[in-house]
Amino acid sequence: MSPETGPEISAEQREREESLVRAVLDSFDGTESPRLKQLVQGVVTHLHAFLRDVRLTEEEWRQGIDFLTAVGHITDERRQEFILLSDTLGASMQTIAINNEAYADATEATVFGPFFVEDAPRIDLGGDIAGPANGQPCWVEGTVRDTDGKPVAGARIEVWEADEDGFYDVQYDDDRVAGRAHLFSDDAGAFHFWAITPTPYPIPHDGPVGRMLEATGRSPMRASHLHFMVSAPESRTLVTHIFVRGDELLERDSVFGVKDSLVKDFVEQPAGTPTPDGRDLGGSTWSRVAFDIVLAPDGV
């Protein structure tokens, strides 16, 4: 065996392995759905190519099975370890790239993450998503428009984020709802609300994905960000974040979610600076950020 060519495989051994691949592929020939057939045969092809390329040992196979079993055991209605695994392997971002092709000046998409929750409370324009979550107040404002430049009225804007301690509400045990809400753009496509200035935090690393990161010398830290999901009729639903310019983690986000176009200026305001809506912050500092959203048409 040489480092350049890998292990020397005899012709007989190679035929045995290739014969098995053909047999597994052929077993799916009766699949009625062409798309399902393509998917399962694609998985078989690439999986067997991986096994043969790295010459997986039986002990490594057992460890892999144990790892996936552990991922399943820790997954529940509040924690999705499989999404976390997908995120840290770049599979989530690759899927997003495939399904959100660049179109005109449409806002770029990024990872969904494991902490989105359906039925977040509604707030009015100018409302506060923080609830009991701790953190520096942040005024977020922007517009929603289509790629022709027309304002999108009534766009549903879902927003969610971690508190200043790096935890989402679902990571607490008291059923709190904090750091998340939804609102709608006005007739001019504009929106504004209060949130918390994002801070860096680690993805959950007390489980199998965390152990994988530790074993491979990778950090679990995510760059500071605020999540958005924006939907409107006849528009492609956008799942994205905005990131804090100057964050030292922008170049090594643990889930590969950062895109240059999504890095924004969160401008800190000195204590006592009047707020856009006259809110009294008791003399504390706050920040503000602008994020103009462009939605691609549905079906592109």
C-alpha positions in Angstrom: 0.0 0.0 0.0 1.3 3.5 -0.8 -0.1 6.9 0.4 -0.6 7.9 -3.2 -2.6 5.0 -4.4 -4.1 3.5 -1.2 -4.3 -0.2 -0.5 -3.6 -2.6 -3.4 -6.8 -4.4 -4.2 -6.7 -7.7 -6.1 -8.9 -8.1 -9.2 -10.9 -10.8 -7.4 -11.5 -8.7 -4.4 -12.5 -5.7 -6.5 -15.0 -7.8 -8.4 -16.5 -9.1 -5.1 -17.1 -5.5 -3.9 -18.4 -4.3 -7.3 -20.7 -7.3 -7.5 -22.3 -6.4 -4.2 -22.8 -2.8 -5.3 -24.5 -4.0 -8.4 -26.7 -6.3 -6.5 -27.9 -3.6 -4.0 -28.5 -1.2 -6.8 -30.5 -3.8 -8.8 -32.6 -4.5 -5.7 -34.2 -1.1 -6.2 -35.0 -1.5 -9.9 -38.7 -2.1 -9.1 -39.1 1.2 -7.2 -42.2 2.9 -8.8 -41.2 6.5 -8.1 -38.4 7.6 -10.4 -37.2 10.2 -7.9 -37.2 7.7 -5.0 -35.2 5.3 -7.1 -32.7 8.0 -8.0 -32.3 8.9 -4.3 -31.8 5.4 -2.9 -29.5 4.3 -5.7 -27.5 7.5 -5.3 -27.2 6.9 -1.6 -26.0 3.3 -2.3 -23.5 4.4 -4.9 -21.9 7.1 -2.8 -22.1 5.1 0.5 -20.3 2.1 -1.0 -17.8 4.4 -2.7 -17.0 5.9 0.7 -16.7 2.5 2.4 -14.4 1.2 -0.3 -12.4 4.4 -0.5 -11.5 4.6 3.2 -11.5 0.7 3.6 -13.8 1.0 6.7 -13.0 -1.5 9.4 -15.7 -3.5 11.2 -14.9 -1.7 14.5 -15.2 1.7 12.7 -18.6 0.6 11.3 -19.8 -0.3 14.9 -18.6 3.1 16.2 -20.5 4.8 13.4 -23.7 2.9 14.2 -23.2 3.7 17.9 -22.8 7.4 17.0 -25.9 7.6 14.9 -27.9 5.7 17.6 -26.7 8.2 20.1 -27.8 11.1 17.8 -31.3 9.5 17.6 -31.5 8.9 21.4 -30.8 12.6 22.3 -33.2 13.9 19.6 -36.7 14.9 20.9 -39.3 17.5 20.3 -37.1 20.2 21.8 -33.7 19.2 20.4 -32.9 18.0 16.9 -29.4 16.5 17.0 -29.7 15.2 13.4 -30.1 18.8 12.1 -27.1 19.7 14.3 -25.1 16.9 12.7 -26.2 18.0 9.2 -25.3 21.6 10.1 -21.8 20.8 11.4 -21.0 18.6 8.3 -22.0 21.4 5.9 -24.8 19.3 4.5 -27.5 21.8 5.6 -25.7 24.7 3.8 -25.0 22.6 0.7 -28.7 21.7 0.5 -29.6 25.3 0.9 -27.2 26.3 -1.8 -28.7 23.8 -4.2 -32.3 24.8 -3.5 -31.8 28.6 -3.4 -30.0 29.4 -6.6 -28.8 33.0 -7.0 -31.5 35.1 -8.6 -31.1 38.8 -9.4 -30.5 40.6 -6.1 -32.5 38.2 -3.9 -31.3 38.0 -0.3 -29.1 34.9 0.3 -30.4 32.0 2.4 -28.5 30.3 5.2 -29.1 27.5 7.7 -32.5 27.0 9.4 -30.9 25.7 12.6 -32.4 23.4 15.2 -34.3 25.9 17.4 -37.2 27.2 15.2 -40.6 26.8 16.9 -43.9 26.9 15.2 -46.6 29.3 16.5 -44.3 32.0 17.9 -46.3 34.9 19.3 -47.3 37.8 17.0 -46.1 41.3 17.7 -47.1 44.5 16.1 -44.7 46.7 14.2 -42.4 48.2 16.8 -43.0 45.4 19.2 -40.3 43.5 21.2 -39.4 39.9 20.5 -37.2 39.6 23.6 -39.8 38.9 26.3 -37.9 37.6 29.4 -34.7 37.1 27.4 -31.7 39.0 28.7 -29.5 41.2 26.4 -28.8 44.6 25.1 -31.9 46.1 23.3 -31.5 46.2 19.5 -33.7 48.2 17.1 -34.1 46.2 13.8 -35.6 47.9 10.8 -35.8 47.3 7.1 -38.0 46.6 4.1 -39.2 43.6 2.1 -39.4 43.9 -1.6 -39.3 41.7 -4.7 -36.6 41.5 -7.3 -38.4 44.1 -9.4 -38.0 46.6 -6.5 -41.7 46.5 -5.6 -42.6 46.5 -1.9 -44.0 43.3 -0.5 -46.9 44.2 1.9 -48.0 41.7 4.5 -44.9 39.5 4.3 -44.8 37.3 7.3 -41.5 37.8 9.1 -40.5 35.1 11.7 -37.5 36.1 13.9 -35.8 34.2 16.7 -32.5 34.4 18.5 -30.5 33.3 21.6 -30.3 35.4 24.8 -27.0 37.0 25.9 -26.1 33.8 27.8 -26.2 31.9 24.5 -29.4 29.9 25.0 -32.7 29.8 23.1 -35.9 29.7 25.1 -36.4 26.0 24.2 -33.1 25.1 26.0 -34.6 26.1 29.3 -36.9 23.8 31.3 -39.6 26.4 32.3 -41.5 26.5 29.0 -40.7 30.2 28.5 -41.3 31.9 25.2 -38.5 34.4 24.6 -36.4 35.8 21.8 -38.9 34.8 19.1 -42.0 36.3 17.5 -43.6 37.0 14.1 -44.8 40.2 12.5 -45.9 41.5 9.1 -44.5 44.1 6.8 -46.7 47.2 6.3 -48.2 48.5 3.1 -44.8 49.9 2.0 -43.1 46.7 2.8 -41.4 48.2 5.9 -40.9 46.5 9.2 -39.3 47.4 12.5 -39.1 45.8 15.9 -37.0 45.4 19.1 -34.7 42.4 19.6 -31.5 41.7 21.5 -28.1 42.5 20.1 -26.8 39.1 19.0 -23.8 37.5 20.8 -21.7 34.5 20.0 -22.7 31.2 21.5 -21.9 27.5 21.2 -24.2 25.1 19.5 -25.3 22.3 21.9 -22.1 20.3 22.4 -23.0 18.0 25.3 -24.1 15.2 23.0 -22.7 13.1 20.2 -22.2 16.0 17.8 -20.3 17.9 20.4 -18.1 14.8 21.0 -17.4 14.6 17.3 -16.4 18.3 17.2 -14.1 17.8 20.2 -12.5 14.7 18.7 -11.8 16.5 15.4 -10.4 19.7 17.1 -13.3 21.9 16.0 -15.0 24.7 17.9 -18.8 24.5 18.6 -19.1 28.3 18.5 -21.5 30.1 16.2 -21.0 33.7 15.0 -23.4 36.2 16.5 -26.7 36.2 14.5 -30.4 36.9 14.3 -32.6 34.4 12.5 -35.3 35.4 9.9 -37.8 33.4 7.9 -39.8 35.6 5.5 -42.7 34.3 3.4 -45.2 35.9 1.1 -47.5 34.8 -1.7 -45.8 34.2 -5.1 -42.4 34.5 -3.4 -39.8 31.9 -2.5 -39.7 31.6 1.3 -36.4 32.9 2.6 -34.6 31.4 5.6 -31.6 33.4 6.6 -29.7 35.2 9.4 -27.9 38.5 9.8 -24.5 38.5 11.4 -22.6 41.2 13.4 -19.8 42.9 11.5 -16.5 42.6 13.4 -17.4 39.3 15.2 -14.1 37.3 15.3 -16.1 34.1 14.6 -17.3 35.1 11.2 -14.5 33.1 9.5 -15.1 30.0 11.6 -18.8 29.6 12.2 -19.4 26.0 13.3 -22.2 25.4 10.8 -20.7 27.3 7.8 -23.6 29.7 7.7 -21.9 33.1 7.2 -22.2 34.9 3.9 -20.7 38.3 3.3 -23.9 39.8 2.1 -25.5 38.9 5.4 -22.9 40.6 7.6 -24.5 43.9 8.9 -23.5 46.9 11.0 -25.0 46.7 14.5 -24.3 50.2 15.6 -24.1 50.7 19.3 -25.9 53.8 20.6 -24.5 55.7 23.6 -26.6 55.6 26.8 -29.3 58.2 26.7 -29.5 58.3 22.9 -33.2 58.8 21.9 -34.8 55.6 20.4 -36.7 55.7 17.1 -40.0 55.0 18.8 -39.4 57.0 22.0 -39.0 53.9 24.2 -37.4 54.7 27.5 -34.5 52.3 28.1 -33.6 53.7 31.4 -30.3 55.2 30.3 -28.9 52.0 29.0 -27.0 51.5 25.7 -28.7 49.9 22.7 -27.9 49.1 19.1 -29.6 49.4 15.8 -29.3 47.6 12.5 -30.9 47.9 9.0 -31.7 44.8 7.0 -33.5 45.2 3.6 -34.9 41.9 2.4 -35.4 41.0 -1.3 -37.5 37.9 -2.0 -37.1 35.8 -5.2 -40.2 34.8 -7.1 -41.7 31.4 -6.2 -40.5 28.5 -8.4 -37.0 29.9 -9.2 
